[in-house]
Amino acid sequence: MNRVEITRYGNRNWAVWLDGELLAVTVYKKGATAVAHALIRISTSAGKEVHHVILAA
């Protein structure tokens, strides 16, 4: 099971986490959301179950 999360990273950035590991840091939340959605699409097309959580400050 994969878990994708988006959280604040510092004061201005957004982090994308995959199973608790930092995958990407973006300046805009929209960019982090795009990365997360791409991961979800790839995982679900490969037949894996994905749980996603968006946590915003």
N, C-alpha and C positions, 0 to 999 in steps of 0.2 A: 504494500500500500504506500503510495506517495502522497505527501502532504505539501502543498504549495501555500506559502504565506507571504503577505506583503505587509511590511511594517515601516515605521519611520526609522531613519538611519542618520543620526545626528540631527542638526537643526533644519537642514534644507533638503536632504536626500531621502530616497525610498529604497528599501532593500527587498529583494525577492529571495525567499528561503525555500529550499527543497529538502524535505526530511530533516530540518534543523540545521542544514548547512547553507552558508551564504552562497548564493549563486550569482546575483547581479546587484549592482547599486546604480540607481538612476537619479537624475535630477528631478524629473517630473513623475507624479503618481501615474499619469497616463502611460508613460513608458514602462513602468513597473507592471502595470495591469496588462499591457501588451505582451510582455515577456511571460507573465503567468499564464495568460490565455494560450500562448503558443505552446507552452509546456503541457497544458491540459489537453490541447488538441492532439499533440504528438502521442501523449500517453494513452488517451482514449482510443486513438486509431490503432495503437499497438495492442489493444485489448486489456490494458491495465486499468485498475480502479484508481481514481485520483480524488483526493479530498482537498478542497481549496478553502482558504480562510483569508479574508482581507481585514486586517487590523489597521485602523487609522487613529492617529492621535487627535 
